[in-house]
Amino acid sequence: LTINKVDIEEYQAVTLTCSSLNGNPPPQYTWYRNGTLLTSLNEQVITTGNSSSYTFNVTRFDNQIKYECQIWNQALASPFRLEQYLHVKCKHRRKTRQ
């Protein structure tokens, strides 16, 4: 499971890529955020035979969040789960006086 950026800043698009080799039948990929199954809301998942890429815009709320990719095919007794934690750099916000 790889991330396309080293320095992740708030509001940037980030792509997580999960890859496998030589699976037969081709694997199925499932994405999770902090253990919760991700559904395609505004995010984009592109899956080919041997990889799945998940692209989304990060916010400060993605900092230290665990993203997981689950890989499964019929030949496996149980799925593989790979994980990555995001480290998002955020700008400080000033409090406004009211």
Summary of the structure (lengths in Angstrom):
residues: 98
radius of gyration: 15.8
end to end distance: 45.6
largest distance: 62.4
contacts: 229
relative contact order: 0.30
helix: 3%
strand: 46%
